[in-house]
Amino acid sequence: MITGVHHIGVSVANIAATRSALGAALTLDDARSFEAKNSAAVQALFQLPDVDASVSLLRGPNVFLELFDFRAPAPAPSRWRAPNESGITHICIQSRKGDDVAQRCTAAGIDFFAPMTGLGGDYRYAYGRAQELMIEVEDAAYAPTDPSTWIGHVAFATSDLERLARFYADLVGAEPEFSPRLRGHRALDVVTGLKDVDVRAAWVHGLNIGLEFWCYSNPPTGKRLDRRPINEAGYSHVCFETVDMEAAFARALALGAAPHAEPQILGGAVAAYLRDPDGNIVELLQWRDAGARLSLASAPHLDVLTRMKAARAAHHQEQAAQ
């Protein structure tokens, strides 16, 4: 029913500047640029009046990014959102050579909280600010070399970890994995730029990118009290491609998602916007024949996380044999 994460939506103040910053970490192809103008379908999807925005769809190694620059309605002033603030918090760039990736990103103006830092496992991490966005660079010595970088996951912060993780796991037909409580580790403070971090996490695996969820007890992730509009600067939504819109839409409703409207025809695609249990926007997308060239299948490295998992298993077997 759902074939994967087609794109991560981002509302930005300047498409060219954000594309340049992200291009320091990822190979991005310009798949399509268009204008989102005021129409009944667009208004129904976005739940906004008088829409006027430029949109750029960028094809990455294993997922697309969709950048929106809204002229109307005028977006709220851009502000930094902390890693523990409820909502879609960051994307993770994975690589074998995190130091090199972080160095390129720094040269492009991305400000990292700290150098690449280990937390006692296979990976090293660094969080940084890129325009209105937070990105994570993550590396492991056994990671694939082709492609050189890719998006490993998109992350959410939530006040109800089990509810949100299970919503997305049930939506895509997977089982969530939950971490123990993580606290008392100075490295967590270094990586996140927060103090005295106390947090739990969950993951949904099995798609072309991972879904990651964080619930901070300290500093606490508060319950979201508003419906953040799609034109507010930052990560705005996560879009899932489906081969059966009717079934996917019905499943999302049965799981408690709140729809903006019924699915709408937009040129070569049928799309629907809904709200997850935290109020984040989740999009469902089914391509018609005219839009098939933009389908998830056109991304060149859809299997990179499968290869990453196999490389990790081989690495652990090798360590156990020593």
N, C-alpha and C positions, 0 to 999 in steps of 0.2 A: 504493500500500500504506500508507505513512505520509503523512498529510495535513498534519502540522505539529506544533509543540510545543503541547500542550494546556495544561499548567500547569507551574509551578515550585513544588516543595514546600518548605516552610519549617517547621521546628520552633521554636517560640517559647515564652517564659515567660509572655507575656500577649498574647492575640490582639488585644484592643482597643487596646493601646498600639502594637503593630506596625502594625495597620491604620491607626491615626491617623498614624503617622510616614510610612508609604508613601503615604497619601492626600494628603499635602502635595505629592507629586510627580506622582501619577497619579490619574485618575478611576477609581474602583473601585466596582463594583456588588456588593451582597451576593447572589450567585447561589444559594447553598445553605449551610446550617449543619446539622451532624449530629453524632452521637456515634459514635465508633469503639469498640465494645465487644468484649470477649473472645468470639471465635467461631472455629470451625475455619478459615474462610476468611481472617479478619483475621490470625490467628496465622500461617497459611501465607504470606500476602503479606508481612507485616512481619518475620517470623522473630523475633518477640518473644513472651514469655509474658504472660498476664494483662493484656491491653491495655485501657486506659481513657483515652480522649482526646477532647477537643472539636476539631472540624474546621470551618473556615470556608473555603468556596470563593468567591473574589472574581474577578469578571469585569473585566479591564482592556480597554484599547482594542484590543489585538491578541493577547492571551494571558491565561490565568487564573493566579492565584496561589492556592495551597492552604496554609493555615496550620493547623498542628497544635499543640495545647497538651496534652502528655502528663501525666496524673496518675500513670499506671502503664504500664510500669515507670518509676520515677522517673528523669528524665534526669540526666546528669552536670551539674555546675555550669556555667553559661554562661561562656564565655571568648572573648576576641577572637582571631580567626584572621587572620593577616597575609596580604597579597595574594599572596605567593609560596608559601603553604602548600598542599600537595596537596589537591585536592578542588574542589567547586563554590565559587567565591570571591565572585562578585557578580552582580548584574543591572545593566544599563545603561539609564538613563532618557534618551531622546533628545528634543531640542526645538530650536526655533529660538532660544529665549531662555534659555540656560543660567543666566545670572546671576539671572534672576527665579526660576527653579526652585530654584537653590541657596539663594536668600534665603528662600523659603518653607520649604524643608527645614530650614534652620538655625533658623528660628522654631519648628519642630516638634521641635527637639532633636537633629537630625542634626549631627554634628561632622565638618566637612570638614578634610582635611589641609592644604589650601591653596585659594586662590581659583581660579576657572576659568583653566586654563593651556593654551597652545598648544604643540604638539610639531612645528611647522613645516609642517603640512598644512592640510586644510580645517577640522578640528575643534578644539574646545577641550574640556578634560576637568577633572573634579574627583572625587576619591574621598572618601567619607565613611562614618561609622559610624552605623547606625540600629538601635538595640536590639542584637540579636545579629548583625546583618547588615552587610555592606559594600554600598553602592550607588555607582554611578558616574553622574554627570550629564555629558552630552555634547551639544554643540551645533554647529550649522553655519548660516551665514547663509542658505543656500538651502533649509533644511529646511521641510517642510509646516507650515502653520498650523492644520490641522484633521486630527487632534486636536492639541491644544497640546503634549501629551507622550505618549510611548508607550515600551514596552520594546524596545530595539534588539537586545540580545543577553543571553545568560546565559554566564558565563565559568567556565572550569576552569583550575586550575594542575596541572601534571603533570610528572613526571620524564622522561617519554618522549613528546615532542611528536608525532612522526610516528605512533606507534602509536595514541594516543588520538584524534587528529584523523581518522585514516583509519578507525578503528572507526565513529565517528559519521557520517562522510561515506558510508561504505558502507552503514550502516544506513538512511539516508534517501535514498540514491541520488544523491549529489552528488560534486563534486570539491573537495578541500580546497585552500585557498590559504595558502602559507607566506610569512612575512616574512623578510627578511635579519636578521642579528644586530643587535640594537639596544643600544648601549652608549656611554658617554662623553657622554650628554646630561643635563645638569643638570635639565632639565624632567622627565625620567622619575623622578628622585628626588623632585622636588617633588610630582608627581601621586600617586605610589604611597606616599609617606611612608617609602620605603626609602633605603638609601645605596649609591652606586656600582652602580646597576642595570645588569645585563647579562642580556639576555633575548631570546628568540625567540617569535614568535606564529604562530598559524594560525587560519583562519576557515572555517566551512562556511556558505555562503549559500544562498538559495533558498526558505527556509521563512518562516513568518510572523514569526519572530524569528531572529536569527543565533546561531550557536554559536561561541564564541571560546575559544582555548586558549593558555596561556602556559607557557613552560618557562624558569625563571630559572636562569642559571648563577651569578649573584650578586645578592642572597643566594640560595643554591641552593634549588631545590625538591626536597626529599628524596623518596625512594621511599616510598609509603604502605605501612605494615607492618600495618595493621589493617583490619577491615571496619566502618567507621563505622556505627553503628546509626541507624535513621530517627528515633529519639527524641532524639538528641544535638542540642543547640541549633545553629541555623544553617540554611543551605540543605541540604536533605536529599536531593532527587532532582529529576530532570527527566523529565516525562511526555510521551510521544509518542502522539497519537491515530492510530488505524489503522482502516481499513475491512475488514481481513482479519487478525484476531488470529492465526489458525493460521499464515499465511504470515509475518507479522512476527515472531512468536515463533520460528519455525524459522530465519529469517534471522539473528536476534540470536544464537541458539545457534551457528549455523554460523560467525559472526564471532568466537566465543570468549566470549560473555557467559555468566555462571554464574547459573542461575535460582534464586530462592528456592523456587519451587514451580511447578506447572502453572498456567495461567490459571484464575482463580477468578471465579465469578459473584457480583457484589455489587449486588443490586437491579437498577437500570437499566443496568448496565455489566458488561463482562468486563474484568478487569485482571490484569496479571502484573508482578511485580517481578523484576528481574535485576541483576547486577553487571557493570559495564563492566570493561575490562582493568585499570583502576586501583582497582577496588573500589567506585566510586561507584554509587549506586542509579539505575537507569533503569527507568521504568515504561512499559508498553504498555497502551493503553486503547482499547476498542471499545465504543461506545454501543449499547444495545439500544433498542427503540422507546420504552420508558418514560423513558429518560434523554436523548433526543435534544435536548431544549431546552437542555441544558448542553454541547452539542457545540461544538467550536471555531468552527463556522460562525456561532454566535450572537454572537461578538465583533464589534463594529461597525466596526473599521478593520483588517481582515486584510491589506489591500493597502498599508498605510502604508510598509513598507520598499520595495515596488516603486515607489511614488511618490517615495520618498527617493532611490532609485537613479537614476530618470529626472531628478530635479531636479539631482542631482550631475553627471550627464553634460551637461545643458544648461548648467550653470554653467561647466564646464571648456571647453565649446565656445565660450562667450561670452568667456572669458578668452583662449583661443587666437586669437580673431578680433580682439582689441584690439591 
